């Protein structure tokens, strides 16, 4: 009695170049179709420390939803490009941190809760090392629709108009926010996600193959397995078409080139209108010709004083917080470029008192100073270490 002969594979499973070409053509057609929710959030085991996060410290006087909407510059704002979370009435400032996509952000909007007030203490972009990439002071917020921006001692307020359905404020970015190492991480996501999906499809196809036929030896098995693997890979790319196409689009993005001018920014509150002034020594000493002045806004809320620095290294730097008696609270000092990208964050102890300062108090979050009763020329100076850090930041290339 002879041994049973293995049944031939069904004709639809027989490997042929024609079938493989047909599968590739169908996959190409599917690849060209839009994908509403691409797998851009595919997790990486070792994503690195350059992924960007949005951090906002705020409080609300009503219960509702707070939204952050961003635009990655491909198809405009999409519903999936929204960060939304509930807030409740509280006088305590809470800090929220959210990961951002590995894509260039070209627009950013804040939608406060309806019929309420959102008090913002700070808003910035950081990486996983908690290094500041971009900060959004109150003067970068633009009232866009049914919202009013008002100063507040704790920061600034976004006040929604009564009955407004979608009040919003737009942030002035000046330059796109491009994560460092974006292309490398997106390539890893494409490879890992497509490989995982291809493996799952191959397992399913092999299960169908073994359920309907028996291979005639190892050579026949590997011939069928290779054919099915090629089909699985084609349609794995279809499943990840949104991720692949968006990654290619982001990789072609070219960030604009900005002048090398740097500005020194101070986040301050003042108890009365005044004038602040920065002097720099570029080799000819501290003099009036080498200085810049900035008026304090006539309110007690948080404001940003911005001083453009000259080209070239500095030998010394002086900051006169006000030109009349009064108090000033400094909450942050940083160096930014023409694209509003943070180049360096200076600690508050970078300043030393020199003249006409009666009270000098430092906390982890602020520096409070009070001039003498007759002080009209209050003077503080930057430490040599702070001046050297500014010079080094000028030489180092900026983040995208």
C-alpha positions as CSV (number, residue, x, y, z in Angstrom):
1,X,0.0,0.0,0.0
2,X,1.5,3.3,-1.1
3,X,2.0,6.4,1.1
4,X,-0.6,9.2,0.7
5,X,0.6,12.0,-1.6
6,X,0.4,15.6,-0.3
7,X,-2.5,17.4,-1.9
8,X,-1.5,20.3,-4.1
9,X,-2.0,23.8,-2.8
10,X,-5.1,25.6,-4.0
11,X,-4.6,27.5,-7.2
12,X,-5.1,30.9,-5.4
13,X,-2.1,30.1,-3.1
14,X,0.3,29.1,-5.9
15,X,3.2,31.6,-6.0
16,X,3.3,33.4,-9.3
17,X,4.8,36.7,-10.4
18,X,1.4,37.7,-11.8
19,X,-0.3,37.3,-8.5
20,X,2.5,39.2,-6.7
21,X,2.2,42.0,-9.2
22,X,-1.5,42.2,-8.8
23,X,-1.1,42.3,-5.0
24,X,1.5,45.1,-5.3
25,X,-0.8,47.1,-7.6
26,X,-3.8,46.8,-5.2
27,X,-1.5,47.7,-2.3
28,X,-0.2,50.8,-4.2
29,X,-3.8,51.9,-4.8
30,X,-4.6,51.5,-1.2
31,X,-1.4,53.3,-0.2
32,X,-2.6,56.4,-2.1
33,X,-5.9,56.5,-0.2
34,X,-6.0,59.0,2.8
35,X,-5.7,57.7,6.3
36,X,-7.6,59.7,8.9
37,X,-5.8,58.4,12.0
38,X,-2.2,57.5,11.2
39,X,-0.1,55.6,13.8
40,X,2.1,58.6,14.6
41,X,2.1,57.8,18.3
42,X,3.7,54.3,17.8
43,X,5.7,53.9,21.0
44,X,9.5,53.6,21.0
45,X,11.4,51.6,23.6
46,X,14.2,54.2,23.6
47,X,12.8,57.4,22.2
48,X,15.7,59.5,23.4
49,X,15.4,62.8,25.3
50,X,14.6,65.2,22.5
51,X,10.8,64.5,22.2
52,X,9.0,67.8,22.9
53,X,6.4,68.3,25.6
54,X,4.0,71.2,26.1
55,X,3.8,72.4,29.7
56,X,1.2,74.8,30.9
57,X,0.6,76.0,34.5
58,X,-2.9,77.5,34.9
59,X,-6.1,77.6,36.9
60,X,-9.7,78.1,35.9
61,X,-12.7,79.7,37.7
62,X,-15.3,77.3,36.0
63,X,-15.6,73.7,35.2
64,X,-15.2,72.8,31.6
65,X,-12.7,71.6,28.9
66,X,-9.4,73.3,28.1
67,X,-8.1,72.7,24.6
68,X,-4.7,73.1,22.9
69,X,-4.9,72.9,19.1
70,X,-1.8,72.6,16.9
71,X,-1.1,72.5,13.2
72,X,1.7,70.4,11.7
73,X,1.5,72.2,8.4
74,X,0.3,69.3,6.2
75,X,-3.5,69.4,6.1
76,X,-4.2,72.3,8.4
77,X,-5.8,71.6,11.8
78,X,-7.3,68.1,12.1
79,X,-9.6,66.9,15.0
80,X,-6.8,64.5,16.1
81,X,-4.4,67.4,16.4
82,X,-6.1,68.5,19.7
83,X,-5.2,68.1,23.3
84,X,-8.3,68.4,25.5
85,X,-8.7,67.8,29.2
86,X,-11.3,68.8,31.9
87,X,-10.5,71.5,34.4
88,X,-12.4,72.4,37.6
89,X,-12.7,75.6,39.5
90,X,-9.6,76.2,41.7
91,X,-7.4,79.0,42.9
92,X,-4.4,76.7,42.9
93,X,-2.2,76.7,39.9
94,X,-1.8,73.3,38.4
95,X,0.8,72.2,35.9
96,X,-0.1,69.9,33.0
97,X,2.4,68.3,30.6
98,X,1.6,66.6,27.3
99,X,3.8,65.0,24.6
100,X,3.8,66.6,21.2
101,X,4.1,64.8,17.9
102,X,7.4,64.4,16.1
103,X,6.4,67.0,13.5
104,X,7.1,70.7,12.9
105,X,4.4,72.8,14.6
106,X,3.5,75.8,12.6
107,X,0.4,77.0,14.6
108,X,-0.7,76.7,18.2
109,X,-3.9,77.9,19.8
110,X,-5.4,77.9,23.3
111,X,-9.2,77.5,23.8
112,X,-10.2,78.4,27.4
113,X,-13.3,76.9,29.1
114,X,-16.6,78.4,27.9
115,X,-18.0,81.3,30.0
116,X,-14.9,81.3,32.2
117,X,-11.5,82.7,32.9
118,X,-8.2,80.8,32.5
119,X,-5.3,82.2,34.5
120,X,-2.0,81.2,32.9
121,X,1.2,81.4,35.0
122,X,3.5,80.0,32.4
123,X,3.4,78.1,29.1
124,X,6.4,76.6,27.4
125,X,7.9,73.7,25.3
126,X,10.4,71.5,27.0
127,X,12.2,68.2,26.2
128,X,12.6,65.1,28.4
129,X,15.7,66.7,30.0
130,X,13.4,69.5,31.2
131,X,15.3,71.9,29.0
132,X,13.3,74.8,27.8
133,X,12.8,74.9,24.0
134,X,10.3,77.8,23.7
135,X,8.5,80.0,26.2
136,X,5.3,81.8,25.5
137,X,5.1,85.1,27.5
138,X,1.8,87.0,27.6
139,X,2.8,89.4,24.8
140,X,2.9,86.4,22.3
141,X,-0.8,85.6,22.9
142,X,-3.1,87.0,20.3
143,X,-6.9,87.3,20.9
144,X,-8.4,85.5,17.9
145,X,-12.1,84.8,18.6
146,X,-14.4,85.7,21.5
147,X,-11.6,86.0,24.0
148,X,-9.9,88.9,25.9
149,X,-6.4,88.8,27.2
150,X,-6.0,90.6,30.5
151,X,-3.0,91.0,33.0
152,X,-3.2,89.3,36.3
153,X,-0.8,89.3,39.3
154,X,-0.3,85.6,38.9
155,X,0.3,85.7,35.2
156,X,-2.3,86.6,32.6
157,X,-5.9,85.7,31.9
158,X,-7.8,84.4,28.9
159,X,-11.4,85.6,29.5
160,X,-14.0,83.9,27.3
161,X,-16.9,86.1,26.0
162,X,-20.3,85.1,27.6
163,X,-22.0,82.5,25.4
164,X,-19.1,82.0,23.1
165,X,-19.0,78.5,21.6
166,X,-15.3,78.3,20.8
167,X,-13.2,81.2,22.2
168,X,-9.6,81.0,21.1
169,X,-6.3,82.7,21.4
170,X,-3.4,82.2,18.9
171,X,0.2,82.1,19.9
172,X,2.7,84.0,17.9
173,X,5.4,81.4,17.1
174,X,7.7,83.5,14.9
175,X,9.3,80.2,13.8
176,X,8.1,76.6,13.5
177,X,8.8,74.3,16.5
178,X,10.8,71.4,15.1
179,X,11.8,68.5,17.5
180,X,15.5,67.5,17.4
181,X,16.0,64.0,16.0
182,X,12.5,64.0,14.5
183,X,13.4,62.2,11.3
184,X,15.3,59.4,13.1
185,X,12.5,58.6,15.4
186,X,9.9,58.7,12.6
187,X,12.0,56.3,10.6
188,X,12.1,53.9,13.6
189,X,8.4,54.2,14.0
190,X,7.9,53.4,10.3
191,X,10.2,50.3,10.5
192,X,8.9,49.0,13.8
193,X,5.2,49.5,13.0
194,X,5.4,48.1,9.5
195,X,7.4,45.2,10.6
196,X,5.0,44.3,13.4
197,X,2.0,44.6,11.1
198,X,3.7,42.5,8.4
199,X,4.5,39.8,11.0
200,X,0.8,39.7,12.1
201,X,-0.4,39.5,8.5
202,X,2.1,36.8,7.7
203,X,0.9,34.7,10.7
204,X,-2.7,34.9,9.5
205,X,-1.8,34.0,5.9
206,X,0.3,31.1,7.0
207,X,-2.6,29.9,9.2
208,X,-4.9,29.9,6.1
209,X,-2.2,28.2,4.0
210,X,-1.7,25.3,6.5
211,X,-5.4,25.0,6.9
212,X,-6.0,24.5,3.2
213,X,-2.9,22.7,2.0
214,X,0.2,20.7,2.9
215,X,3.6,21.8,1.5
216,X,5.6,19.3,-0.5
217,X,8.8,19.5,1.5
218,X,10.8,22.4,2.8
219,X,11.5,24.0,-0.5
220,X,7.8,24.2,-1.3
221,X,7.1,25.6,2.1
222,X,9.7,28.4,1.8
223,X,8.5,29.2,-1.7
224,X,5.0,29.7,-0.4
225,X,6.2,31.5,2.8
226,X,8.2,34.0,0.8
227,X,5.3,34.7,-1.5
228,X,2.9,35.2,1.5
229,X,5.6,37.4,3.3
230,X,5.8,39.7,0.2
231,X,2.0,40.1,0.2
232,X,2.0,40.8,4.0
233,X,4.7,43.4,3.6
234,X,2.8,45.1,0.8
235,X,-0.4,45.5,2.8
236,X,1.5,46.3,6.0
237,X,2.8,49.4,4.2
238,X,-0.9,50.2,3.3
239,X,-1.9,49.9,6.9
240,X,0.9,52.4,7.9
241,X,0.5,54.7,4.8
242,X,-0.4,57.7,6.9
243,X,2.6,57.4,9.2
244,X,5.0,56.8,6.2
245,X,3.6,59.6,4.1
246,X,3.6,62.1,7.0
247,X,7.1,61.1,8.0
248,X,8.3,61.8,4.4
249,X,6.5,65.1,4.4
250,X,8.1,66.1,7.8
251,X,11.6,65.0,6.5
252,X,11.3,67.5,3.6
253,X,10.5,70.4,5.9
254,X,13.1,73.1,5.8
255,X,13.2,75.4,8.8
256,X,13.6,79.1,7.9
257,X,16.9,80.9,8.6
258,X,16.8,83.8,11.0
259,X,19.3,86.5,11.8
260,X,21.9,85.8,14.5
261,X,20.5,88.6,16.7
262,X,19.8,87.6,20.3
263,X,17.5,89.2,22.8
264,X,17.6,89.2,26.6
265,X,14.1,88.7,28.1
266,X,12.9,89.4,31.7
267,X,9.5,88.2,33.0
268,X,8.6,90.8,35.6
269,X,5.8,92.4,37.5
270,X,6.0,96.0,38.6
271,X,4.0,98.0,41.2
272,X,4.1,101.2,39.2
273,X,5.0,102.4,35.6
274,X,8.7,102.8,35.1
275,X,11.5,102.3,32.6
276,X,14.1,99.5,32.7
277,X,17.4,99.6,30.9
278,X,20.2,97.2,30.0
279,X,23.8,98.2,29.5
280,X,26.5,96.1,27.9
281,X,30.2,96.3,27.6
282,X,31.6,95.2,24.2
283,X,35.0,96.6,24.9
284,X,34.4,100.3,25.5
285,X,32.9,100.0,29.0
286,X,29.3,100.5,30.2
287,X,27.9,103.6,28.6
288,X,24.6,105.1,27.5
289,X,25.3,104.6,23.8
290,X,25.6,100.8,24.4
291,X,22.2,100.3,26.1
292,X,18.6,99.6,25.4
293,X,15.5,100.9,27.3
294,X,12.1,99.3,27.7
295,X,8.9,100.7,29.4
296,X,7.1,98.8,32.0
297,X,3.5,98.3,31.0
298,X,1.0,100.2,33.3
299,X,-0.4,97.2,35.2
300,X,0.7,94.8,37.9
301,X,0.4,91.6,35.9
302,X,3.2,89.6,34.4
303,X,4.9,91.2,31.4
304,X,8.0,90.5,29.4
305,X,10.8,93.1,28.9
306,X,12.8,92.3,25.8
307,X,16.2,93.9,25.0
308,X,18.1,93.2,21.8
309,X,21.8,92.6,22.4
310,X,24.7,93.5,20.0
311,X,26.7,91.2,17.9
312,X,29.9,89.9,19.3
313,X,31.1,88.8,22.8
314,X,30.2,90.8,25.9
315,X,32.5,91.6,28.7
316,X,29.9,92.8,31.2
317,X,26.2,93.3,31.5
318,X,24.1,95.5,33.7
319,X,20.3,95.6,34.3
320,X,18.6,98.7,35.8
321,X,15.1,97.4,36.8
322,X,13.5,100.8,37.1
323,X,14.2,104.5,37.1
324,X,12.0,105.5,40.0
325,X,11.3,104.3,43.6
326,X,9.3,101.1,43.7
327,X,9.3,97.3,43.6
328,X,10.0,94.8,40.9
329,X,9.5,91.0,40.9
330,X,11.6,89.0,38.4
331,X,10.3,85.6,37.5
332,X,12.5,84.5,34.7
333,X,15.6,85.5,32.6
334,X,16.4,84.0,29.3
335,X,18.2,84.5,26.0
336,X,16.2,84.0,22.8
337,X,17.0,84.4,19.1
338,X,15.1,86.1,16.3
339,X,12.9,83.0,15.9
340,X,11.8,83.3,19.6
341,X,13.7,80.0,20.3
342,X,15.1,79.8,23.8
343,X,18.9,79.7,23.6
344,X,19.7,79.8,27.3
345,X,17.7,80.1,30.6
346,X,19.7,82.1,33.2
347,X,19.1,81.4,36.9
348,X,17.8,84.3,39.0
349,X,21.0,84.3,41.0
350,X,22.8,85.5,37.9
351,X,22.0,89.1,39.1
352,X,23.9,90.9,41.9
353,X,22.7,94.1,43.6
354,X,25.0,97.1,43.2
355,X,23.2,100.4,44.0
356,X,19.9,101.9,45.4
357,X,18.4,98.5,46.3
358,X,16.9,98.5,49.8
359,X,15.4,94.9,49.8
360,X,16.5,91.8,47.9
361,X,14.6,88.6,48.4
362,X,15.0,85.4,46.4
363,X,12.8,82.3,46.2
364,X,13.0,79.3,43.9
365,X,10.5,81.0,41.5
366,X,11.2,84.7,41.8
367,X,13.5,87.5,42.8
368,X,11.9,90.4,44.6
369,X,13.6,93.8,44.9
370,X,12.7,97.1,46.4
371,X,14.5,100.3,45.6
372,X,15.5,102.8,48.3
373,X,12.9,105.5,49.0
374,X,14.8,108.0,46.8
375,X,16.3,105.5,44.5
376,X,16.1,106.6,40.9
377,X,19.0,104.7,39.6
378,X,18.7,101.1,40.9
379,X,21.4,99.0,39.4
380,X,22.0,95.2,39.3
381,X,24.8,93.5,37.4
382,X,25.2,90.0,35.9
383,X,27.8,87.7,37.3
384,X,30.8,86.8,35.1
385,X,29.5,83.3,34.9
386,X,26.2,84.5,33.4
387,X,27.9,86.7,30.9
388,X,30.1,83.8,29.8
389,X,27.0,81.7,29.4
390,X,25.4,84.3,27.2
391,X,28.6,84.3,25.0
392,X,28.6,80.5,24.8
393,X,24.9,80.5,23.8
394,X,25.7,82.9,21.0
395,X,28.4,80.5,19.6
396,X,26.4,77.3,19.9
397,X,23.9,76.4,17.1
398,X,20.3,76.8,17.9
399,X,17.8,73.9,18.1
400,X,15.5,73.7,15.0
